[in-house]
Amino acid sequence: MNDDFPLGLLFGLLLLLICLSAFFSSSETGMMSINRYRLSHRAGGGEGRAQRVMRLLGRPDRLIGVILIGNNFVNNLAASIATIIAIHFFGDVTGPAVATTLLTIVILIFAEVTPKTYAAVKPDRIAYPASLILEPLLKVLYPLVWLVNAISNGLLRLLGVKSIEGDGDNLTRDELRTVVHEAGPLIPRRHQAMLVSILDLENVTVNDIMVPRH
């Protein structure tokens, strides 16, 4: 058997692990950055992929748990393989240091900053396809996810966090007014004024709407 085959296989496996790390990193940011109101609207309209994402976001502790378990596993395995490759080229003394330095730079650029930035800008393009993998992966890793969440949720309760359900954000009247104003061209200006007027309707007195009979 060719001696270069195992080394080439290690390089290929390392590249695959870096891609998987980028997937988990972008999935985390995409899931947490997706527009919840647009998502809820699509899920209510019967869109299957939106409903799948809604199910995952319904328990953010489990979602984050399965993502971080996967991400840490592939990163640690990538570090081990990178160390083996570096030792092959640089020896037992210098190899581990070289592997740590190079892999940190590679993961930072290609598996963290770039995929997370893209997911933050285009969350829909990441969250929907990622949910196809994350939902079955959560079922497979559920015992481990449950154990991690049990410990984590216990610590959160000590910090005063009693509920970890992803019920979504409730908007106050002023926040809803800001959402209307920031809709931009999606809602014509005159319609924006009408919607804002509805929000202020309970503050209107009878004298404000009465018309003199003459």
Secondary structure as UniProt FT lines:
FT   HELIX           4..33
FT   HELIX           36..44
FT   TURN            45..46
FT   HELIX           48..58
FT   HELIX           60..106
FT   HELIX           107..113
FT   HELIX           114..121
FT   HELIX           123..140
FT   HELIX           142..158
FT   TURN            159..160
FT   HELIX           173..181
FT   TURN            182..183
FT   HELIX           184..186
FT   HELIX           189..199
FT   HELIX           201..203
FT   HELIX           206..209
//
